[in-house]
Structures are given as C-alpha cells and as structure tokens.
Amino acid sequence: MIQELRFKNFLSFREETTFSFEADKSTDMEDFQVVKMNDGVRLLKFAMVYGANASGKSNLLSAFDFLYDFWSNKQTDSDGDTGVEPFLFDKETPNLPSEFDLKFYVNEKRYWYHLELNSTAVISEKLYIYNSSQPTLLFKRDLENNFSKLTFNSAAIKVSSVAQEKLELECLKNISFFSAIGRTNVDLGEIDKVHNWIKEKMLPNISPSTQMFSYAERKLYKDDNLKKHILTFLDKADFNISGINSELVKRPISNDMMTYIETSSIPENEKEKLKKDGTFDSIKTSFSHKVKNKRGEEVYSFDEFQQSRGTIRMIGVETAIYEAENKSAFLCIDELESSLHPELMEFIIQKFLENKESHSQLLISTHCLEIFNLIDDLVRKDSVWFTQKDNSGNTDLYSLIEFKGLNKMSSILKSYKNGKFGAIPNIKD
C-alpha cells in the first residue's frame, strides 16, 4: 500500500508537493476505510482530489502514472527521453531536475524510493527499507560520466562483481533500475520484492478518454467470476442487463490491418499464418436485456455499440476496480464521473469501500459537486484533497483537514460553494 508521494518540478507542480494516504486521528469508518500496518501506521483505502478545470488534479494522478511508466520503460537505446515533463511556466525549472519520493508497504514492510532525473538521464535513484524507525539503504544509482554507477549495501544485498557489472550495462541512463533488472536473472532479495510489487500492485491510470471496453471484454471472456460480479453490479445499479455473452469469432483482416501487420513486430510465423488465413480471432460480446410488456417477460440481445456510453464506461471502470481489489493494488481514475450519473459514482465508491478483505487503494479526481454530500456519511474528511493554481501557474495541493472548524459547518458543500476551501473556477464578469 502507498503511504505518501512527494514530488517537485513536474507538470504544473513547481514546488515540492506531498500527497498522503496516511489517516488522521479520526476513527470514523475505521473498520472499512483504514488499514493498520504492523508498525502502527494507518493507511486510507480511498482518496479524492477536487478542483477547477486546469488546476492540476489530473497532474497529481499523472505523477503516479509517470512512475508506473518509467519503471516499466523498455528502451534499448540510451538516446531516448526519460519521459519526465518539468514545470514549464518558468525560465529556470526546465533546466532543473524533477524529483519523486514514494513511501509504500510491501507485505507490511515499509520502503522509500527516491528518483531524481531530467529529460535525458537519471541523476539519482535510491531504495531504502525500514527495518526500524530509521531507513536502511538497499541500493543507490548515480550518474557518472553519462553512465549509471550502482552501489549496493553489502550488509543487506549480496551482489557479485559480475552481476553488478551486468546490471550496470543494462541500466541505461534514461531508464529505471527496475526496468534494467527485468532484463537479468540476478537475485536481489528485498529489491526483487519491490520489483514484484511494482509489476503486480501498480495499475495504469484510467482517464476519461481511456478505451476501457476492449480491456473489460478480454477479462470478461476469461473470467467467469468477473462476469458474475459485473452482472450483480449492473443489476444493483439497475442497468436492466440480465446476461453477458462472450464468444471467440473469426473476423476478416482488412487491407489497412494487413499493412500494419507487415510492419509490426509480430513474429514472422504468426504473420504468415494471418496472411494465409485472412482472418483473426476476436472476442464478440453481447448483452441480454430483460423487459416486461403486454406479452409478459422477454429477453433481447444487443452488442456493445448498442449500449449507452455510461453502461460501457461503468463496465470498464468496475472491471479495473475488480482487478485492483483482487490484487490489493493501487488504481487512479481521472474524472470518475465521466459519462456516469452522480448516484452511480457514489455507488462505485460505496461498493469499493465495502470490500474489507482487500488492501487495494483508489485515488480519483472529480468535478462532481455531489461528492461533498458524501463526506462523513461515506467519505472521511482526511480523504479529500484540493488543487488550486496561483498566478505563476504553480499548483497548490492541500487537504480538507487543514481547515479549522470543519465539525461546526452545517454543510461542507455550502462552505465550498462560498469559497471557504478555494479550488473553485475563477469566472470573470
């Protein structure tokens, strides 16, 4: 589980910014929203960030997504970019490094990951473990003469000189150390545990434009338990869908698709098979709708293109949340309310929080005002964050619990509308 992320000089965040999943002293909804670690730290399962358009909400989620992408970057050429984007509304910051510090737990053990990089190279990368109240370094990686230099703590990690040389050769200046060790079979003990956590417990961001249905369709075809879960979810949300039918069908290969196949990295034997067959395997999904009319109860079947955008969006989102819950993984959803009624958004959050068995975490951004009505009834105050841009273009991130007198307010929503918390659009006359 993630404890906190500190970062600076990234997208709209010029100054050092801290986002935290650590719970405050409140015991509200403790039994299903807070996970207590062995060292006493209490972590939230859910958090949301609210703010005006272009205030930096999505950029907060992008900070997590950048790490996800960077850790899995498979570049084989050291001339490529690292992918980081510094703060650009300043003459100095584009020439300064971006920094990230992530504290997280793997099997109840706390780790601290540090990364400092610019657009062309990693300047510093470190991993610490907390065996006590003080962190112990596991490895550090520095840039020397434009090459990566690795140093391991011999008291914690045993790495032979041959293995270290191999790792340094694989650790190109523009990729993560974790991407490099994915190309080797070197045993790195505690570091391997973190590497596995990265691969299994971090999921890619979902944005309003993410095409979710193909992903959901593949999952539904393979997993009957997921299909049952989605059907139950749709039934409770009153979508009038009584069945999901998936089958593998042959589809013809178009001329454009054949051109793509010719230039793709598909193995030659598979290319030849596709050319010979002229078809490819595809999943076809249809949905059964049960209705009652003067003839009684009838069932009609429709494909995905005949479903509403809200239906397709909800199936995709809930499939991703289901995967996060099963893996006890971390998931970000940007603008959860996109194509969804506010009550459906509330229903998604409620069902996620009701799963006490999973140690999954969900971070969302939203514009939905109705979310404020959920505070204290469904959402803890320490789960709510705001973003606001200043005149220099820098995003300020702050928590609801930084404000005094919250318990005396008759309505959090009314206080927000009256400008008590900031983070509202500045609409000029």
C-alpha positions as CSV (number, residue, x, y, z in Angstrom):
1,M,0.0,0.0,0.0
2,I,1.1,3.6,-0.7
3,Q,1.8,5.9,2.3
4,E,2.8,9.1,0.5
5,L,4.2,10.7,-2.6
6,R,6.4,13.8,-2.5
7,F,7.5,15.4,-5.8
8,K,8.6,18.7,-7.4
9,N,9.2,20.3,-10.8
10,F,6.7,18.0,-12.5
11,L,4.0,19.3,-14.9
12,S,2.1,22.1,-13.0
13,F,3.8,21.4,-9.7
14,R,6.9,23.6,-9.4
15,E,7.3,23.4,-5.6
16,E,7.7,20.3,-3.5
17,T,4.3,18.8,-3.0
18,T,3.1,16.0,-0.7
19,F,0.1,13.7,-1.2
20,S,-0.6,11.3,1.6
21,F,-2.8,8.3,2.2
22,E,-2.0,8.3,5.9
23,A,-5.1,8.6,8.1
24,D,-5.5,11.3,10.7
25,K,-6.5,10.5,14.3
26,S,-10.2,10.2,13.5
27,T,-11.8,6.8,13.9
28,D,-14.7,7.5,11.6
29,M,-15.5,4.5,9.4
30,E,-12.2,3.0,10.6
31,D,-13.3,-0.7,10.1
32,F,-13.6,-0.5,6.3
33,Q,-11.7,2.6,5.2
34,V,-8.5,2.3,7.2
35,V,-5.8,-0.4,7.1
36,K,-3.5,-0.6,10.1
37,M,0.1,-1.7,9.3
38,N,2.3,-3.7,11.7
39,D,4.3,-0.6,12.6
40,G,1.1,1.3,13.6
41,V,0.8,3.5,10.5
42,R,-2.9,3.7,9.4
43,L,-3.5,4.0,5.7
44,L,-6.6,5.1,3.8
45,K,-8.0,2.9,1.1
46,F,-9.7,5.8,-0.8
47,A,-8.8,9.5,-1.6
48,M,-10.2,12.1,-4.0
49,V,-8.9,15.3,-5.3
50,Y,-11.2,18.2,-6.3
51,G,-10.5,21.5,-8.1
52,A,-11.3,23.7,-11.0
53,N,-10.5,22.8,-14.6
54,A,-6.8,23.0,-15.4
55,S,-6.0,23.3,-11.7
56,G,-3.7,20.3,-11.6
57,K,-6.0,17.4,-10.5
58,S,-5.0,15.2,-13.4
59,N,-1.4,16.1,-13.0
60,L,-1.4,14.7,-9.5
61,L,-2.6,11.4,-10.9
62,S,0.0,11.7,-13.7
63,A,2.8,11.8,-11.1
64,F,1.8,8.2,-10.1
65,D,1.3,7.2,-13.7
66,F,4.7,8.6,-14.6
67,L,6.4,6.3,-12.1
68,Y,4.4,3.4,-13.4
69,D,5.5,4.1,-17.0
70,F,9.1,4.9,-16.0
71,W,9.5,1.7,-14.0
72,S,8.4,-0.4,-17.0
73,N,10.2,1.6,-19.7
74,K,11.8,-0.9,-22.0
75,Q,14.0,1.4,-24.1
76,T,17.1,-0.2,-25.6
77,D,18.7,3.0,-26.7
78,S,20.3,5.5,-24.3
79,D,19.5,8.4,-26.6
80,G,15.7,8.3,-25.8
81,D,14.0,10.7,-23.4
82,T,13.1,9.7,-19.8
83,G,9.6,10.9,-20.4
84,V,9.5,13.4,-17.5
85,E,8.0,16.8,-18.0
86,P,9.2,19.6,-15.8
87,F,7.3,22.8,-14.8
88,L,7.4,25.0,-17.9
89,F,6.0,28.3,-16.7
90,D,9.4,29.4,-15.5
91,K,12.7,30.1,-17.2
92,E,14.7,28.1,-14.7
93,T,12.7,24.9,-14.0
94,P,13.1,23.3,-17.4
95,N,16.8,23.1,-16.7
96,L,16.4,21.7,-13.2
97,P,15.7,18.0,-12.3
98,S,12.4,16.6,-11.3
99,E,12.2,14.7,-8.0
100,F,10.0,11.9,-6.7
101,D,9.9,10.3,-3.3
102,L,7.5,7.4,-2.7
103,K,6.9,5.6,0.6
104,F,5.0,2.4,0.4
105,Y,4.5,-1.0,2.0
106,V,5.2,-4.4,0.6
107,N,4.0,-7.3,2.8
108,E,3.8,-5.0,5.9
109,K,7.4,-3.8,5.3
110,R,7.9,-0.1,4.6
111,Y,10.2,1.1,1.7
112,W,11.3,4.5,0.5
113,Y,12.1,5.1,-3.2
114,H,13.9,8.2,-4.4
115,L,14.2,9.4,-8.0
116,E,15.9,12.5,-9.5
117,L,16.0,12.9,-13.2
118,N,15.8,15.3,-16.2
119,S,14.6,14.7,-19.7
120,T,17.6,12.8,-20.8
121,A,19.0,10.9,-17.8
122,V,18.5,9.6,-14.3
123,I,20.7,11.6,-11.9
124,S,20.0,9.6,-8.8
125,E,17.8,6.6,-7.9
126,K,17.7,5.0,-4.4
127,L,15.8,2.4,-2.5
128,Y,15.6,2.2,1.3
129,I,13.9,-0.3,3.6
130,Y,12.6,0.4,7.2
131,N,13.8,-2.5,9.4
132,S,13.5,0.0,12.3
133,S,12.4,3.7,12.7
134,Q,15.4,4.7,10.5
135,P,15.7,3.7,6.8
136,T,18.4,1.4,5.6
137,L,19.8,1.9,2.1
138,L,19.4,-1.1,-0.2
139,F,20.9,0.4,-3.4
140,K,21.8,3.7,-5.0
141,R,22.4,4.6,-8.6
142,D,24.3,7.7,-9.7
143,L,25.2,9.3,-13.0
144,E,29.0,9.3,-13.6
145,N,30.4,10.4,-17.0
146,N,27.0,9.9,-18.5
147,F,26.8,6.2,-17.3
148,S,25.0,4.6,-14.4
149,K,27.0,3.7,-11.4
150,L,25.4,1.2,-9.0
151,T,26.2,0.8,-5.3
152,F,24.6,-1.9,-3.1
153,N,24.5,-2.1,0.6
154,S,26.5,-5.3,1.2
155,A,25.0,-5.7,4.6
156,A,21.6,-6.1,3.1
157,I,22.1,-7.2,-0.5
158,K,24.7,-9.7,-1.8
159,V,25.6,-8.9,-5.4
160,S,28.7,-10.4,-7.1
161,S,31.0,-8.1,-9.1
162,V,30.0,-10.0,-12.3
163,A,26.3,-9.4,-11.5
164,Q,26.8,-5.8,-10.7
165,E,28.7,-5.2,-14.0
166,K,25.8,-6.9,-15.9
167,L,23.3,-4.7,-14.1
168,E,25.3,-1.5,-14.9
169,L,25.4,-2.4,-18.6
170,E,21.7,-2.9,-18.7
171,C,20.9,0.2,-16.6
172,L,20.9,2.8,-19.4
173,K,21.0,6.4,-18.3
174,N,17.4,7.0,-19.4
175,I,15.6,4.1,-17.8
176,S,14.8,2.9,-14.3
177,F,16.9,0.5,-12.4
178,F,13.8,-1.7,-12.1
179,S,13.5,-1.8,-15.9
180,A,17.1,-2.9,-16.1
181,I,16.8,-5.8,-13.6
182,G,13.8,-7.0,-15.6
183,R,16.4,-7.9,-18.3
184,T,18.5,-10.0,-16.0
185,N,18.1,-13.1,-13.7
186,V,20.2,-11.6,-10.8
187,D,18.8,-12.5,-7.4
188,L,18.4,-9.2,-5.5
189,G,16.4,-10.3,-2.4
190,E,14.5,-7.3,-0.9
191,I,14.8,-5.4,-4.2
192,D,13.1,-8.2,-6.1
193,K,10.1,-7.9,-3.6
194,V,9.7,-4.3,-4.6
195,H,10.1,-5.1,-8.3
196,N,7.3,-7.6,-8.0
197,W,5.2,-5.1,-6.1
198,I,5.7,-2.6,-9.0
199,K,4.6,-5.2,-11.6
200,E,1.6,-6.6,-9.6
201,K,0.3,-3.8,-7.4
202,M,0.5,-0.7,-9.6
203,L,-2.1,-0.3,-12.3
204,P,-2.2,2.2,-15.1
205,N,-4.3,5.3,-14.8
206,I,-7.8,5.5,-16.3
207,S,-8.6,8.8,-17.9
208,P,-12.0,9.9,-19.4
209,S,-10.6,9.0,-22.9
210,T,-9.2,5.6,-21.9
211,Q,-10.9,3.0,-24.1
212,M,-11.9,0.6,-21.4
213,F,-14.2,-1.8,-23.1
214,S,-11.7,-3.9,-25.0
215,Y,-9.8,-4.4,-21.8
216,A,-13.0,-5.4,-20.0
217,E,-14.1,-7.6,-22.8
218,R,-10.9,-9.7,-22.6
219,K,-11.2,-10.0,-18.9
220,L,-14.9,-11.0,-19.1
221,Y,-14.2,-13.7,-21.7
222,K,-11.6,-15.3,-19.5
223,D,-13.0,-14.8,-16.0
224,D,-16.5,-16.2,-15.1
225,N,-16.2,-14.8,-11.6
226,L,-15.7,-11.3,-13.0
227,K,-18.7,-11.8,-15.3
228,K,-20.9,-12.7,-12.2
229,H,-19.5,-9.7,-10.4
230,I,-20.3,-7.3,-13.2
231,L,-23.8,-8.7,-13.7
232,T,-24.5,-8.4,-9.9
233,F,-23.1,-4.8,-10.0
234,L,-25.2,-3.9,-13.1
235,D,-28.3,-5.4,-11.5
236,K,-27.9,-3.4,-8.3
237,A,-27.2,-0.3,-10.4
238,D,-30.5,-1.0,-12.3
239,F,-29.0,-1.2,-15.8
240,N,-31.6,-3.8,-16.9
241,I,-28.9,-6.2,-18.1
242,S,-29.5,-9.8,-17.3
243,G,-26.7,-11.5,-19.1
244,I,-23.3,-11.1,-20.7
245,N,-22.4,-13.4,-23.5
246,S,-18.8,-13.7,-24.8
247,E,-17.5,-15.8,-27.7
248,L,-14.5,-16.0,-29.9
249,V,-15.2,-15.3,-33.6
250,K,-13.2,-15.1,-36.8
251,R,-13.1,-11.6,-38.4
252,P,-11.6,-10.8,-41.8
253,I,-8.3,-8.8,-42.0
254,S,-8.7,-5.5,-43.9
255,N,-6.1,-4.1,-46.2
256,D,-5.1,-1.5,-43.7
257,M,-4.8,-4.1,-41.0
258,M,-2.6,-6.2,-43.3
259,T,-0.3,-3.3,-43.9
260,Y,0.0,-2.8,-40.2
261,I,0.8,-6.5,-39.7
262,E,3.5,-6.3,-42.3
263,T,5.4,-3.6,-40.5
264,S,4.7,-4.8,-36.9
265,S,6.9,-6.7,-34.6
266,I,4.7,-9.8,-34.7
267,P,6.8,-13.0,-35.1
268,E,7.2,-14.0,-38.8
269,N,5.4,-17.4,-38.4
270,E,2.4,-15.6,-36.9
271,K,2.4,-13.1,-39.8
272,E,2.4,-15.9,-42.3
273,K,-0.5,-17.6,-40.6
274,L,-2.5,-14.4,-40.5
275,K,-1.8,-13.8,-44.2
276,K,-2.8,-17.4,-45.1
277,D,-6.0,-17.4,-43.1
278,G,-7.1,-13.9,-43.9
279,T,-8.8,-13.7,-40.5
280,F,-8.0,-13.1,-36.9
281,D,-9.6,-14.2,-33.6
282,S,-11.7,-11.6,-31.9
283,I,-14.0,-11.6,-28.9
284,K,-17.6,-10.7,-29.5
285,T,-19.7,-9.6,-26.5
286,S,-23.4,-9.2,-26.4
287,F,-25.7,-8.1,-23.5
288,S,-29.1,-9.6,-22.7
289,H,-31.8,-7.1,-21.6
290,K,-34.9,-8.4,-19.9
291,V,-38.1,-6.5,-20.3
292,K,-41.7,-6.8,-19.3
293,N,-44.5,-5.9,-21.6
294,K,-48.1,-6.9,-22.5
295,R,-46.7,-10.2,-23.8
296,G,-45.0,-10.9,-20.5
297,E,-41.3,-11.2,-19.9
298,E,-39.0,-11.1,-22.9
299,V,-35.2,-11.0,-23.4
300,Y,-33.4,-9.1,-26.2
301,S,-29.7,-9.2,-27.1
302,F,-27.6,-6.2,-28.1
303,D,-23.9,-5.7,-28.8
304,E,-21.6,-3.2,-27.2
305,F,-22.3,-0.5,-29.8
306,Q,-26.0,-0.5,-28.8
307,Q,-25.2,0.2,-25.2
308,S,-25.1,3.7,-23.7
309,R,-21.7,5.3,-23.1
310,G,-22.5,5.2,-19.4
311,T,-23.0,1.5,-19.5
312,I,-19.8,0.8,-21.3
313,R,-17.8,3.2,-19.1
314,M,-19.2,1.7,-15.9
315,I,-18.3,-1.9,-17.1
316,G,-14.8,-0.8,-17.9
317,V,-14.2,1.1,-14.7
318,E,-15.7,-1.6,-12.5
319,T,-13.6,-4.3,-14.2
320,A,-10.4,-2.2,-13.4
321,I,-11.6,-1.8,-9.8
322,Y,-12.3,-5.5,-9.5
323,E,-8.8,-6.3,-10.7
324,A,-7.4,-3.8,-8.2
325,E,-9.4,-5.4,-5.4
326,N,-8.3,-8.9,-6.3
327,K,-4.6,-7.9,-6.4
328,S,-4.8,-5.4,-3.5
329,A,-3.4,-3.0,-6.0
330,F,-3.3,0.8,-6.4
331,L,-5.5,2.4,-9.1
332,C,-6.0,6.0,-10.2
333,I,-9.2,7.1,-12.1
334,D,-9.3,10.6,-13.5
335,E,-12.8,12.2,-13.6
336,L,-14.6,9.1,-12.3
337,E,-17.9,10.8,-13.0
338,S,-17.3,10.9,-16.8
339,S,-20.4,9.6,-18.5
340,L,-21.8,8.5,-15.2
341,H,-24.8,9.8,-13.1
342,P,-23.6,11.1,-9.7
343,E,-25.5,8.4,-7.9
344,L,-23.7,5.7,-9.9
345,M,-20.4,7.4,-9.0
346,E,-21.4,7.2,-5.3
347,F,-22.4,3.6,-5.8
348,I,-19.0,2.7,-7.3
349,I,-17.2,4.3,-4.3
350,Q,-19.5,2.7,-1.8
351,K,-19.0,-0.8,-3.2
352,F,-15.3,-0.4,-3.3
353,L,-15.2,0.7,0.3
354,E,-17.4,-2.1,1.4
355,N,-14.7,-4.7,0.5
356,K,-13.0,-5.1,3.8
357,E,-10.8,-8.0,2.7
358,S,-8.8,-6.1,0.1
359,H,-6.0,-3.7,0.8
360,S,-6.4,-2.0,-2.6
361,Q,-6.3,1.8,-2.8
362,L,-8.3,4.0,-5.1
363,L,-7.4,7.7,-5.9
364,I,-9.9,9.6,-8.0
365,S,-10.2,13.2,-9.4
366,T,-13.6,14.7,-9.9
367,H,-15.6,17.8,-10.6
368,C,-18.8,16.3,-9.2
369,L,-20.3,18.7,-6.5
370,E,-22.5,15.9,-5.1
371,I,-19.3,14.2,-3.7
372,F,-19.3,16.8,-0.9
373,N,-22.6,15.4,0.4
374,L,-20.9,12.0,0.9
375,I,-18.4,13.5,3.4
376,D,-18.9,12.0,6.9
377,D,-21.6,9.6,5.6
378,L,-19.4,7.6,3.2
379,V,-16.1,9.5,2.7
380,R,-13.7,10.5,5.5
381,K,-12.6,14.2,5.7
382,D,-9.0,13.2,5.5
383,S,-9.7,11.5,2.1
384,V,-10.5,14.9,0.5
385,W,-7.9,17.0,-1.3
386,F,-8.0,20.2,-3.3
387,T,-5.9,21.7,-6.1
388,Q,-5.6,25.4,-6.9
389,K,-3.3,27.2,-9.3
390,D,-1.7,30.5,-8.4
391,N,-0.8,33.4,-10.7
392,S,2.6,31.8,-11.6
393,G,0.9,28.7,-12.9
394,N,2.0,26.5,-9.9
395,T,-0.5,24.0,-8.5
396,D,-1.0,24.1,-4.7
397,L,-2.3,20.7,-3.3
398,Y,-3.9,20.7,0.2
399,S,-6.1,18.6,2.3
400,L,-9.6,19.4,3.6
401,I,-8.4,18.6,7.2
402,E,-6.0,21.6,7.0
403,F,-9.1,23.8,7.6
404,K,-10.3,24.5,11.2
405,G,-13.9,24.3,12.3
406,L,-15.0,21.5,9.9
407,N,-17.2,19.8,12.5
408,K,-19.1,23.1,13.1
409,M,-20.0,23.5,9.5
410,S,-23.6,22.6,8.7
411,S,-22.7,21.8,5.1
412,I,-19.3,21.1,3.6
413,L,-20.8,21.6,0.1
414,K,-22.2,25.0,1.0
415,S,-18.9,26.1,2.5
416,Y,-17.1,25.0,-0.6
417,K,-19.5,27.0,-2.8
418,N,-18.9,30.0,-0.6
419,G,-15.2,29.8,-1.3
420,K,-14.2,28.5,2.1
421,F,-11.7,25.9,0.7
422,G,-10.8,27.7,-2.6
423,A,-10.3,25.3,-5.5
424,I,-13.2,26.9,-7.5
425,P,-13.3,28.3,-11.0
426,N,-12.5,32.0,-11.3
427,I,-15.2,33.1,-13.6
428,K,-14.7,36.7,-14.7
429,D,-17.6,39.1,-15.4
